[in-house]
């Protein structure tokens, strides 16, 4: 992202200097870098979500619903795995992030190196 910002600044300078060929060249290179970055972000997201999709497929095959001991007002007595699995995953990642922050705060307050 830093390189893209540098190219944008240089293209701005080229536009101010009145050199359209350099401006177009720098803009083209910045746009190519941005597209590559967005493609890598997309692929990273796919690699993050793919295991969860596979787990959800297996769970929906073996345990399509989770029977609750008491009926919930909106769901009744059963909750689909497409509801409870993503909720558990979100709680896991939030708990992991919160525990990491708490550990860093605790280490700083106790004087340990982070």
Buried (B, 14 or more C-beta within 10 A) or exposed (E): EEEBEEBBEBBEEBBEEEBEEBBEBBBEBBEEBBEEEEEEEEEEEEEEEEEEEEEBEEBBEEEEBBEEEEEEEEBEEEBEBEEBBEEEEEEEEEEEEEEEEEEEEEEEEEEEEE
